[in-house]
Amino acid sequence: MDLKGRHFLTLKDFTPEETTYHIDLSAEVKAKKKAFKKVTYKSSNAKVATVSKKGIVKGKKVGTTTIKVVSVKNKKKTASIKVKVVKNAVKKVTLNKKNLDLAVGASEKLSAKVNAPKKSYKAVKWTSSNEKVVKVQIRVLLVQ
């Protein structure tokens, strides 16, 4: 292929057959790259916690288990994490405001304080009971 002094090529530089070949080759390479990244998940004690095919762990009852990740391509490549399921880890969630009046088109940022033991999962999911009136966008309320 003659680059004609350029450092790049465009699709115009290829015949239709060459373009088709390169697209097919690219799809094949991408498929192979994905195959190398496939893993399986397994819980050592499914009564304590289960893990989905996508790696989402769900606590079932109080206890400890280990989640193991294994490469599909090379079974010797593994990783694991110890999971402790606790009862009622979050004790209380409080907001920075008890009431809020907003004008149409206005927005307000809220914050939440999660009272839980150290190392507990303290993430908060923000939702609106009526998105026709108020929408939530990453802790900001937007009046519709």
C-alpha positions as CSV (number, residue, x, y, z in Angstrom):
1,M,0.0,0.0,0.0
2,D,1.4,3.3,-1.1
3,L,0.9,6.0,1.6
4,K,1.8,8.7,-0.8
5,G,3.8,10.6,1.9
6,R,0.9,10.6,4.3
7,H,0.8,9.2,7.9
8,F,-2.8,7.9,7.7
9,L,-5.2,6.2,5.3
10,T,-8.9,6.8,4.6
11,L,-11.5,4.4,3.3
12,K,-11.0,6.0,-0.2
13,D,-7.5,4.5,-0.2
14,F,-8.9,0.9,-0.2
15,T,-10.8,-1.1,-2.8
16,P,-14.3,-2.4,-1.7
17,E,-12.8,-5.9,-1.3
18,E,-10.0,-4.6,0.9
19,T,-12.5,-2.6,3.0
20,T,-14.6,-5.7,3.5
21,Y,-11.6,-7.7,4.5
22,H,-10.4,-5.1,7.0
23,I,-13.9,-4.8,8.6
24,D,-14.2,-8.6,8.9
25,L,-10.7,-8.8,10.3
26,S,-11.5,-6.0,12.8
27,A,-14.7,-7.8,14.0
28,E,-12.7,-11.1,14.4
29,V,-10.0,-9.4,16.5
30,K,-12.6,-7.7,18.7
31,A,-14.4,-11.0,19.2
32,K,-11.1,-12.6,20.2
33,K,-10.3,-9.8,22.6
34,K,-13.7,-10.2,24.3
35,A,-13.1,-14.0,24.7
36,F,-9.9,-13.3,26.7
37,K,-11.8,-11.2,29.2
38,K,-14.6,-13.7,29.9
39,V,-14.8,-14.8,33.5
40,T,-17.0,-16.9,35.7
41,Y,-18.1,-16.2,39.3
42,K,-18.8,-18.6,42.1
43,S,-19.7,-18.2,45.8
44,S,-18.2,-20.6,48.3
45,N,-21.5,-20.4,50.3
46,A,-24.6,-19.6,48.2
47,K,-26.7,-19.6,51.4
48,V,-24.8,-16.5,52.6
49,A,-24.4,-14.7,49.2
50,T,-24.9,-15.4,45.5
51,V,-23.2,-13.9,42.5
52,S,-24.7,-13.4,39.1
53,K,-23.0,-14.1,35.7
54,K,-22.3,-10.3,35.6
55,G,-20.6,-10.4,39.0
56,I,-23.4,-8.8,41.0
57,V,-23.2,-10.1,44.6
58,K,-26.5,-10.4,46.6
59,G,-26.5,-11.1,50.4
60,K,-28.8,-13.9,51.4
61,K,-28.2,-14.2,55.2
62,V,-25.7,-13.2,57.8
63,G,-22.4,-14.8,57.4
64,T,-19.1,-14.9,55.5
65,T,-18.4,-16.3,52.0
66,T,-15.7,-16.0,49.3
67,I,-16.5,-15.0,45.8
68,K,-14.1,-16.5,43.3
69,V,-13.5,-15.2,39.8
70,V,-12.0,-17.5,37.2
71,S,-10.8,-16.7,33.7
72,V,-12.6,-18.8,31.0
73,K,-9.5,-18.8,28.8
74,N,-7.0,-19.8,31.5
75,K,-8.4,-21.5,34.6
76,K,-5.2,-20.8,36.5
77,K,-6.0,-17.0,36.5
78,T,-8.2,-16.4,39.5
79,A,-9.1,-13.7,42.0
80,S,-11.2,-13.8,45.1
81,I,-12.9,-11.5,47.6
82,K,-14.2,-12.3,51.1
83,V,-17.7,-11.0,51.5
84,K,-19.3,-10.5,54.9
85,V,-23.1,-10.1,55.0
86,V,-24.3,-8.2,58.1
87,K,-27.7,-7.7,59.5
88,N,-29.2,-4.2,59.2
89,A,-25.9,-2.4,58.6
90,V,-27.5,1.0,57.9
91,K,-29.1,2.3,61.0
92,K,-30.4,5.6,59.8
93,V,-30.5,7.9,56.8
94,T,-31.1,11.7,57.3
95,L,-31.4,14.4,54.7
96,N,-30.1,18.0,55.0
97,K,-33.7,19.3,54.6
98,K,-37.0,18.1,56.0
99,N,-39.2,20.1,53.6
100,L,-38.4,21.8,50.3
101,D,-40.4,24.3,48.2
102,L,-39.1,24.9,44.7
103,A,-40.4,27.1,41.9
104,V,-41.0,25.6,38.4
105,G,-37.6,25.3,36.6
106,A,-35.6,25.6,39.9
107,S,-33.2,23.1,41.2
108,E,-31.8,22.2,44.7
109,K,-28.9,20.0,45.8
110,L,-29.6,17.6,48.6
111,S,-27.3,15.6,50.8
112,A,-27.8,12.5,52.8
113,K,-26.0,11.3,56.0
114,V,-25.9,7.5,56.4
115,N,-25.4,6.3,59.9
116,A,-23.8,2.8,59.7
117,P,-20.8,1.0,61.1
118,K,-17.4,1.5,59.5
119,K,-16.8,-0.4,56.3
120,S,-20.5,-0.6,55.6
121,Y,-21.9,0.1,52.2
122,K,-23.2,3.6,52.5
123,A,-24.2,4.5,48.9
124,V,-27.6,6.2,48.5
125,K,-30.0,5.8,45.6
126,W,-32.0,8.9,44.8
127,T,-35.4,8.6,43.3
128,S,-38.6,10.7,42.8
129,S,-42.1,9.3,43.6
130,N,-43.4,11.5,40.7
131,E,-40.9,12.3,37.9
132,K,-43.6,14.4,36.1
133,V,-43.2,17.0,38.9
134,V,-39.6,16.5,40.2
135,K,-36.7,14.6,38.6
136,V,-33.5,13.6,40.4
137,Q,-30.1,14.1,38.6
138,I,-27.3,13.0,40.9
139,R,-28.6,14.5,44.2
140,V,-30.1,17.5,42.4
141,L,-33.9,17.9,42.3
142,L,-35.2,19.5,39.1
143,V,-38.8,20.8,39.1
144,Q,-40.6,20.1,35.8
